[in-house]
Amino acid sequence: KTSLLTSVYSKNSCEEINRCFDSIRNQVYIPDEILLIVDGAIDEFLLESIKNWQQVLPLKIYSLKVNMGLAYVLNYGLGLCK
């Protein structure tokens, strides 16, 4: 089993997220789970774009209420990986 852990925060754009997930989708091997940690509040349009990818990829979305920074987010996400 393989997990892919990544994060998004308010300064990421829909274009960046779409490029990220499009790249994952085009790989020879797709991870068994993709964990995306939303680090604090993000734009609703960005969140909807992310949720659309759940139809295509094994994407699990977890949200933190406040921005905690990348190191915290990745350590938090490691505990969620299978």
N, C-alpha and C positions, 0 to 999 in steps of 0.2 A: 504494500500500500504506500502511496505517495501523497503527501500534502504539500500544497503551495500556499505560503503565507505572504500576504501583502497588505498595504494600508492605503488609505486615502484621507485627505484633510481638505480644509476649505480652499486652499490655494491650488488644488488640482483641477484640471478642466475635463470636460466631457471628452475632448479629443484625446487627451492623455490616457484616460480610462479605456476608451474604445481601442486605442492602439495597443495597450497592454493586453486586454482580453482577446483582441483579434490575433495577436501574436501567439498567445497560449492556445487558442483554438486551432491554429495552423501548424502546431507542433506534431511530430509523429506520435508522441506519447502524451496523452492528456492526464494530468494528475487525478487521483481518485477523489480528492476534495481540494477546493480552493477556498481558503479563508480570507475574507476581506474585512479588516477592522477599520471602521469609520471613526477617525480620531477627532471627536468633537462635532459641532454642528456643520453641516454642509448644505449647499443649495439644493432645493427640492428637485430642480431639473437634473442635477448631477445624480441625485439619489435614484430618480426614475430611470436614468440611463443605466445605472449599475443594476437595478432590479431587472431590467430587460435581459441582461446577460444571464440571469438565472434560468432562462428558457433554453440556453445554449450550452452552458457549462455547469459543472457540479459546484456551484458557488454558494457559500454560506456567508451571510453578512452579520457581523456583530458591531454594535455601536457603543461608543463611550460618550457620555454626556458632555464632557469637557475635553479640550485638546490637551493630551498628556505628553506628546512628543514621540518620535519614532522608536527610541530605545524602549520606552515603557510599553508601547503598543506591540512591538514584536515579542517582548517577553510575555506579555499577556496572551498573545496569540499562540505562543508555543504550548501553553497549557491547554489550549483548545484543539490542537492537532491530534488526529488519531494515529 
